[in-house]
Amino acid sequence: MNGDDAHEVYKTLRTFTGVEALPWNFSKFLVDRKGEKVQFFDARQPPTSFESDIAKLLSEDLTAKM
């Protein structure tokens, strides 16, 4: 997930954090339906701590942003 041989998905996710190496493999990335970065969450943060953020993104009207 880090380094030159990393998969393109991980290379893209690293640009979300602004770091050269992802801190740990349980880091979490919240991305909208268009694949745009919304927020980065440290590995120590439980998914329940940003559950409302996920629900909000899922409830957004996709056509409103086009």
Secondary structure, DSSP 8 states (H G I E B T S, - for coil): --STTS-HHHHHHHHHHT-SS-S-TT-EEEE-TTS-EEEEE-TTS-GGGGHHHHHHHHHS-GGGG-
